Amino acid sequence: MTAATNRTADRRRFFQTGAAAALGWTLGSPRVQGDDAAAGLVENGTYIEPPRRVPVVADADVVVCGGGPAGVTAALAAARAGARTRLLEAHGCLGGIWTSGLLSYILDSGNKPGIMREILAALQAREEDVRRAPSMYDPEALKLLLEQMCQEAGVALQLHTHCAAAVRDAANRLALVVTESKSGREAIAGKVFIDCTGEGDVAHQAGCGWDYGRPETGDAQPMSFIVLLTGIHLDEIRPYVSSLPGDTWAAPKDALAGLIKESSGFGPSYAKPSLFPIRETLFCLMANHEYGLRGFDVRDVTRATLQGRAELHRMIDGLRSLGGPWKGLRICSSPERIGVRESRRIHGRYTLSSDDITRGARFDDAVCCCTFPVDVHSTAADRGKGIEAAPVRAKPFDIPYRSLVAKDVDGLLLAGRCISGDFYAHSAYRVTGNAVGMGQAAGLAAATAVKEGVLPHEVDWTELAKTAPWSENA
Ligand SMILES: Cc1cc2nc3c(=O)[nH]c(=O)nc-3n(C[C@H](O)[C@H](O)[C@H](O)COP(=O)(O)OP(=O)(O)OC[C@H]3O[C@@H](n4cnc5c(N)ncnc54)[C@H](O)[C@@H]3O)c2cc1C
């Protein structure tokens, strides 16, 4: 047999028996020594990665990981405070759930001075003639705005970059993140890091502890596949549209749920579907819940995405079949990434508790005030498929700076939905107005830590807040 036929036979065997078997091992079994070099690197079902040199391609004062509402704001605040700032974002646009998740609706923004106000004013100026409800925006307009703001502030922006590992130095300070992208595996050094990945990926990779879901069961809030719709006109479908002036909250949702059931033959997995008007002929639909799947597990996220897309297409096909005002209905955009409500809650130097939100806690080191209520979407399909009644009620409460400072690793701040809080506290502060309030505080604190040569937990936020660009005294 020639070498070429040998290789062909090997290749055939590889495809016939699967990659693992061809390498001389099976999943979870002890290593079987083969003559392939890779076989020697597999032990007890794990691949032992050989040491390799990863180029350190950039260093920055402040490295922000994740460019969602929290991350963009953190990067803007750090850069504007004079720090050399690098923003790493996994997807091809900034905005996170705002844009790649197609959210289109900003909550708890009214009492957020600074960057939140700037963004709302800029959207208002650009979209004045087309927006149909306050706090609604067109994700495409926001993508451009966020890129322009970051470029103007001098943020070094890196899209399509996934943070895959985090490296601490001997003093337990985060020193590097390792990224994966089309450019391969690269390292980025920084003086202070801010984890705004939503999932708390970087803090987890660095070895921080975290909590997830309800403490009793581990159940967490469902993911949701949001879509943008076109081919319908606001004036013709008003009874089904949420968030219009005078909206009673329940009526349009119940009407839409009934219509979906009648036209598609099934009730939506989110029993209170919301159709939000962006323009007269462009709408955002949130009608899907994916239960029991975790946003930090790629197989769960894949399953949620496939199920969510299939459900939305069935629903829209059903509505279109009604004809009349629905006859032109089409999905014109689906999310680059399904929306994840709840993921890792990283341990910080303070953990916001249900007790704090119930009593409307005030803190000297407040970064912003959350005025949003406890908002728990059913954590399982048998819990009503809507919004659950909670044993806890929130009064407006402060989010303290210490909840943004990682407990287990130095040089690391958190902002957005991955900060330190319990299940019910998270269900209130998770909305994007608060993510922005936290992001701008984390960015300013990080830049200040670098300037003063201290660690983030040594920054006196109470003093710093008095001169923050958005404070009344500044
Ligand atoms: C379906 C749904 C509906 C919601 N409704 C509302 C609403 O109406 N109004 C509202 O204000 N809030 C709403 N929320 C809550 C809110 O959207 C989130 O809590 C908010 O996104 C928090 O912002 P964030 O910046 O922490 O996270 P995200 O928006 O998730 O941003 C995280 C960013 O990090 C990036 N990233 C993730 N991992 C990595 C990595 N390893 N490396 C590099 N980049 C990474 C992501 O691509 C993303 O851009 C909703 C959430 C969901 C899921």
The ligand as an SDF file (V2000), in Angstrom:
LIG
                    3D

 53 58  0  0  0  0  0  0  0  0999 V2000
  -35.2470   39.4220   26.1210 C   0  0  0  0  0  0  0  0  0  0  0  0
  -34.8020   40.5210   26.9970 C   0  0  0  0  0  0  0  0  0  0  0  0
  -35.6150   41.6180   27.1660 C   0  0  0  0  0  0  0  0  0  0  0  0
  -35.2040   42.6650   27.9630 C   0  0  0  0  0  0  0  0  0  0  0  0
  -35.9870   43.7730   28.0370 N   0  0  0  0  0  0  0  0  0  0  0  0
  -35.4250   44.9100   28.4730 C   0  0  0  0  0  0  0  0  0  0  0  0
  -36.0380   46.1730   28.1880 C   0  0  0  0  0  0  0  0  0  0  0  0
  -37.1170   46.2330   27.6070 O   0  0  0  0  0  0  0  0  0  0  0  0
  -35.3650   47.2880   28.5510 N   0  0  0  0  0  0  0  0  0  0  0  0
  -34.1650   47.2410   29.2010 C   0  0  0  0  0  0  0  0  0  0  0  0
  -33.6150   48.3070   29.4980 O   0  0  0  0  0  0  0  0  0  0  0  0
  -33.5720   46.0680   29.5060 N   0  0  0  0  0  0  0  0  0  0  0  0
  -34.1500   44.9100   29.1330 C   0  0  0  0  0  0  0  0  0  0  0  0
  -33.5240   43.7100   29.3480 N   0  0  0  0  0  0  0  0  0  0  0  0
  -32.3600   43.5940   30.2620 C   0  0  0  0  0  0  0  0  0  0  0  0
  -31.0910   44.0610   29.6500 C   0  0  0  0  0  0  0  0  0  0  0  0
  -31.1500   43.9020   28.2810 O   0  0  0  0  0  0  0  0  0  0  0  0
  -29.7900   43.3930   30.1140 C   0  0  0  0  0  0  0  0  0  0  0  0
  -29.7570   43.0700   31.4210 O   0  0  0  0  0  0  0  0  0  0  0  0
  -28.6400   44.2970   29.6550 C   0  0  0  0  0  0  0  0  0  0  0  0
  -28.3100   43.8290   28.3820 O   0  0  0  0  0  0  0  0  0  0  0  0
  -27.4440   44.3640   30.4920 C   0  0  0  0  0  0  0  0  0  0  0  0
  -26.4180   44.9950   29.7410 O   0  0  0  0  0  0  0  0  0  0  0  0
  -24.9600   44.3890   29.7050 P   0  0  0  0  0  0  0  0  0  0  0  0
  -24.1160   45.4090   29.0350 O   0  0  0  0  0  0  0  0  0  0  0  0
  -24.6060   43.9410   31.0780 O   0  0  0  0  0  0  0  0  0  0  0  0
  -25.0510   43.0230   28.8680 O   0  0  0  0  0  0  0  0  0  0  0  0
  -25.2560   42.7070   27.3110 P   0  0  0  0  0  0  0  0  0  0  0  0
  -26.2250   43.6210   26.6810 O   0  0  0  0  0  0  0  0  0  0  0  0
  -25.5430   41.2500   27.2460 O   0  0  0  0  0  0  0  0  0  0  0  0
  -23.8300   43.0030   26.6570 O   0  0  0  0  0  0  0  0  0  0  0  0
  -22.7320   42.1250   26.7890 C   0  0  0  0  0  0  0  0  0  0  0  0
  -21.7920   42.3540   25.6190 C   0  0  0  0  0  0  0  0  0  0  0  0
  -20.6020   41.6050   25.8160 O   0  0  0  0  0  0  0  0  0  0  0  0
  -20.2900   40.8720   24.6520 C   0  0  0  0  0  0  0  0  0  0  0  0
  -19.5970   39.6610   25.0870 N   0  0  0  0  0  0  0  0  0  0  0  0
  -20.1190   38.6160   25.7610 C   0  0  0  0  0  0  0  0  0  0  0  0
  -19.1620   37.7140   26.0430 N   0  0  0  0  0  0  0  0  0  0  0  0
  -18.0110   38.1980   25.5300 C   0  0  0  0  0  0  0  0  0  0  0  0
  -16.6770   37.7200   25.5160 C   0  0  0  0  0  0  0  0  0  0  0  0
  -16.3360   36.5670   26.1010 N   0  0  0  0  0  0  0  0  0  0  0  0
  -15.7370   38.4690   24.8840 N   0  0  0  0  0  0  0  0  0  0  0  0
  -16.0690   39.6550   24.2820 C   0  0  0  0  0  0  0  0  0  0  0  0
  -17.3220   40.1500   24.2850 N   0  0  0  0  0  0  0  0  0  0  0  0
  -18.2800   39.4330   24.9150 C   0  0  0  0  0  0  0  0  0  0  0  0
  -21.6260   40.5950   23.9990 C   0  0  0  0  0  0  0  0  0  0  0  0
  -21.4900   40.3370   22.6280 O   0  0  0  0  0  0  0  0  0  0  0  0
  -22.3810   41.8890   24.3000 C   0  0  0  0  0  0  0  0  0  0  0  0
  -22.1470   42.8630   23.3210 O   0  0  0  0  0  0  0  0  0  0  0  0
  -33.9400   42.6050   28.6040 C   0  0  0  0  0  0  0  0  0  0  0  0
  -33.1330   41.4990   28.4590 C   0  0  0  0  0  0  0  0  0  0  0  0
  -33.5450   40.4570   27.6480 C   0  0  0  0  0  0  0  0  0  0  0  0
  -32.6340   39.2930   27.4600 C   0  0  0  0  0  0  0  0  0  0  0  0
  1  2  1  0
  2  3  1  0
  2 52  2  0
  3  4  2  0
  4  5  1  0
  4 50  1  0
  5  6  2  0
  6  7  1  0
  6 13  1  0
  7  8  2  0
  7  9  1  0
  9 10  1  0
 10 11  2  0
 10 12  1  0
 12 13  2  0
 13 14  1  0
 14 15  1  0
 14 50  1  0
 15 16  1  0
 16 17  1  0
 16 18  1  0
 18 19  1  0
 18 20  1  0
 20 21  1  0
 20 22  1  0
 22 23  1  0
 23 24  1  0
 24 25  2  0
 24 26  1  0
 24 27  1  0
 27 28  1  0
 28 29  2  0
 28 30  1  0
 28 31  1  0
 31 32  1  0
 32 33  1  0
 33 34  1  0
 33 48  1  0
 34 35  1  0
 35 36  1  0
 35 46  1  0
 36 37  1  0
 36 45  1  0
 37 38  2  0
 38 39  1  0
 39 40  1  0
 39 45  2  0
 40 41  1  0
 40 42  2  0
 42 43  1  0
 43 44  2  0
 44 45  1  0
 46 47  1  0
 46 48  1  0
 48 49  1  0
 50 51  2  0
 51 52  1  0
 52 53  1  0
M  END
$$$$
